[in-house]
Amino acid sequence: MPALEAFSHVSLTVTDPERSAEFYNRVLGTETVFSAGADTGRLVVVARPGVTIALRDHPEGTGESFDPVHVGLDHLAFQVSSQAELESWHRSLEAQGVTCSTIEASPFGLHLNLKDPDKIAIELFVSQPS
């Protein structure tokens, strides 16, 4: 089997790429690295080390909010280094007024959940030994 080196990027369909970019930049610490508009829709790319997210709309889009029960993306999950780092994220989100869950345990580790402006589910996750 040929090798895969890393996850490259994710591209999300959103209702307003600029609004979504502002959210990701403010909440997750990314920066806008590319922006273009065209007949095929607007595209804004945000990034920080290890994370690249393309945010685009489509002229034929319906404007509906994200729904994880439809075929396709269920949620985005970002690995954090420790429980202390996850707790720091929780404090940061609350200080910014971002609606999020409490830190919750699962059989795989600890996670913190929030949603972007289009209701796309985002998970911040730290693995914990069982």
C-alpha positions in Angstrom: 0.0 0.0 0.0 1.4 3.5 -0.9 2.1 5.7 2.1 0.0 8.7 3.4 2.1 11.2 5.2 -0.5 13.3 7.0 -4.0 14.7 6.7 -3.7 17.6 4.2 -6.8 19.8 4.7 -10.6 19.8 5.0 -12.9 21.8 2.7 -16.2 22.8 4.2 -19.3 24.1 2.4 -20.6 27.1 4.4 -23.2 29.8 3.8 -20.8 32.7 4.3 -17.0 32.0 3.9 -16.0 35.3 5.3 -18.2 34.9 8.4 -16.9 31.4 8.9 -13.2 32.5 8.5 -13.8 35.1 11.2 -15.1 32.4 13.5 -12.3 30.0 12.9 -9.6 32.7 13.1 -11.1 34.1 16.4 -12.0 30.8 18.0 -9.3 28.3 16.8 -6.5 30.7 16.2 -6.2 30.3 12.4 -5.3 33.1 10.0 -6.8 33.8 6.6 -4.1 32.7 4.0 -6.2 32.9 0.8 -9.4 34.5 -0.3 -11.1 34.5 -3.8 -14.5 35.0 -5.3 -15.7 33.6 -8.6 -18.8 32.5 -10.5 -18.2 29.1 -8.9 -18.5 30.5 -5.4 -16.3 32.2 -2.8 -13.3 30.5 -1.2 -11.5 31.5 2.0 -8.7 29.3 3.3 -7.6 29.6 7.0 -4.7 27.9 8.6 -2.4 27.4 11.6 0.4 24.9 11.9 -0.9 21.5 11.3 -4.4 22.7 10.3 -5.8 24.0 7.0 -9.5 24.6 6.4 -11.0 25.7 3.1 -14.3 27.4 3.5 -16.5 27.8 0.4 -20.0 28.5 -0.8 -21.6 27.3 -3.9 -24.0 29.4 -6.1 -26.4 26.5 -6.3 -26.3 25.9 -2.5 -29.6 25.8 -0.6 -28.5 27.9 2.4 -29.5 25.1 4.8 -27.5 24.6 8.0 -25.3 21.6 8.5 -27.0 18.4 9.6 -24.7 15.5 10.8 -27.4 12.9 10.1 -27.0 13.4 6.4 -24.5 11.4 4.5 -21.1 13.1 4.6 -19.3 14.9 7.4 -20.4 14.1 11.0 -17.9 16.4 12.7 -14.4 17.8 12.7 -12.1 16.6 15.6 -8.8 18.3 16.6 -6.3 16.5 18.8 -5.0 18.4 21.8 -2.0 17.4 23.8 -3.3 17.0 27.3 -6.2 17.3 29.7 -4.7 20.6 30.9 -4.7 21.9 27.3 -8.3 20.8 26.8 -9.2 22.7 30.0 -7.4 25.8 28.7 -9.5 25.5 25.5 -12.6 25.3 27.5 -11.7 28.5 29.5 -10.8 30.3 26.2 -14.1 29.4 24.5 -16.1 30.5 27.5 -14.2 33.7 27.8 -15.1 34.4 24.1 -18.7 33.6 24.7 -18.6 30.6 22.4 -21.3 28.0 23.3 -19.7 24.7 24.1 -20.1 21.5 26.1 -18.4 20.7 29.3 -15.4 18.4 29.0 -16.9 15.0 28.6 -15.4 11.5 29.0 -15.8 8.8 26.4 -14.2 5.3 26.1 -11.5 6.9 23.9 -10.6 10.0 25.9 -11.9 13.4 26.8 -13.7 15.8 24.5 -15.1 19.3 24.3 -17.7 20.1 21.6 -18.8 23.3 19.9 -20.4 24.4 16.6 -19.4 26.9 13.9 -21.8 29.5 12.5 -23.3 26.9 10.1 -23.7 24.4 13.0 -20.8 22.2 11.8 -19.8 20.2 14.8 -16.2 20.6 16.1 -14.6 18.4 18.7 -11.5 19.1 20.7 -10.1 15.8 21.8 -7.4 14.3 24.0 -6.7 10.6 24.2 -6.7 9.1 27.7 -5.5 5.6 28.5 -8.4 3.4 29.6 
